[in-house]
Amino acid sequence: MSTDARADLADFYAQLDQWVDAHFDEEIRFLQAMVQVPTDTPPGNNAPHAQRTAELVQAFGWQVEAHAVPDAEVKAYGLQSLTNLIVRRRFGQGGRVVALNAHGDVVPPGEGWTHNPYGGEIEDGKLYGRAAAVSKSDFATFSFALRALEALSAEHPEAGIHGGVELHFTYDEEFGGELGPGWLLKQGLTKPDLLIAAGFSYEVVTAHNGCLQMEVTVHGQMAHAAIPHTGIDALQGTVKILNALYALNTDYQRITSQVPGIKHPYLNVGRIEGGTNTNVVPGKVVFKLDRRMIPEEDPVTVEADIRRVITEAAASFPGIKVDIKRLLLAHSLKPLPGNAPLVTALQKHGEAVFGEPIPTSGTPLYTDVRLYCAQGIPAVIYGAGPRTVFESNAKRADEHLVLEDLRRATKVVARTLWDILS
């Protein structure tokens, strides 16, 4: 590249940055509006947020496609309403299409908040609210990066921007993504060439864990607590099973992933309920487990092993019976070779804007990005946020986003889009 060409690029990057700075107060208000419409999942009544988002982006002069998932599918899935949005913007003929995906659904706020979880309050340079970091922040990052790109390409038609950008705002990441990106892809509504999905600012994530979720029902026989020998205690049987499952975590710690940022498999039992009253031997207990799978593991083998451990433990407690139901099987994300242009651009601009190297990494989370890669679409995870999920308080009280991370991530994404489409 000639010296003049490099100078032109540097000038374009500077102009993109200036546009983001000039519109940053507007971007903050946009994010506040995102946070102020609840999307607690469950119960999963997320169509109102999609409607509000559509209103806001239409004010930018964009057409919005609202794709409502049929009620029967939504209800069967355990949700109340779900509408996914697509915005498509074209820049000249030919070129690649880059999709930017962020999800609006989020777990309920829970207890312990010192700020209104739906307030979008700002204090000490941080914006507080449920999903402020994961991932309504990137509704703002991606929208305003696209606006900056449009503004500059209109001002400099000689720059030769070609291709397209799509915004995918979806509402099914918490339940696995099948009715979010999975539904859009299966319906043939989109097939981008590249994808950037919501993430954090200080690393480019190219791989993530898989996840197996199961529901186990332990059947015993109720009896009066005064004559317990006439019943079969489902809770005691459950304890046998839980001890066997938790013992697996010791073995899992000996299995190490070769992907930076991912350590080892882990099993968690996140919900348990059962029994009818204090003076009654429990006749039924239901618990739900979550098994995180590192990219090197085979999901079929993992599920078979979990079922074997449960069945063998149940057999050691006479009289109980178990039903095992798979709730979710999310495959891990493994890098596709075609993601190199995204990785290169995000790292280059991340280092320039944040003033430090931006490494590639894996994450122990699982995301719906895997659904794009399963369709052969190279993808990376990058957006506005801190170095770790823990720092953002995501899924905990007082979730927040450092606004300077939002500003800088928006610049990084805008510059990256300029590189990919120019």
Number of C-alpha atoms within 10 A of each C-alpha: 5 7 8 9 10 11 11 13 16 12 12 19 21 14 17 26 21 14 19 24 16 11 14 19 11 14 22 20 13 20 21 23 18 29 27 19 18 23 25 18 22 16 13 24 19 26 19 15 22 24 14 14 20 20 14 15 15 13 9 11 8 14 15 16 14 16 17 15 17 12 13 11 14 18 13 9 12 13 19 18 20 26 24 25 22 22 20 17 15 15 21 12 11 12 16 17 23 24 24 29 25 28 27 29 28 25 18 18 22 12 10 9 15 9 19 15 24 20 18 24 16 17 11 7 11 17 24 29 30 35 34 31 30 28 28 26 32 32 27 26 30 29 20 25 27 22 17 25 27 19 14 18 20 12 10 12 11 8 16 14 25 19 18 22 25 23 23 25 26 27 31 26 23 19 22 21 20 19 24 27 28 21 18 20 17 14 9 8 12 15 18 20 18 23 26 27 25 27 26 26 25 24 24 25 25 22 30 28 29 26 24 21 19 20 19 20 21 25 22 24 16 19 18 15 15 10 10 16 11 13 18 22 27 28 22 17 25 27 14 18 23 18 12 17 18 14 12 15 16 10 12 15 12 11 14 13 18 13 19 13 15 20 19 20 24 19 20 14 16 9 11 14 12 15 17 13 10 9 12 17 26 26 20 24 22 20 17 19 20 19 21 26 28 31 23 15 17 13 20 10 9 15 16 10 12 18 14 12 16 21 16 13 18 22 16 12 18 11 15 21 16 20 12 16 13 13 15 15 17 22 24 27 27 20 18 16 9 14 18 14 14 25 23 14 19 30 21 17 23 26 16 13 15 16 9 12 14 19 15 20 16 25 22 21 16 22 26 26 28 28 24 20 18 14 13 15 21 25 32 27 27 25 33 33 30 20 13 14 17 11 13 23 20 23 18 17 20 23 25 30 26 20 19 15 20 26 24 23 29 30 29 31 28 27 27 25 24 26 17 19 21 15
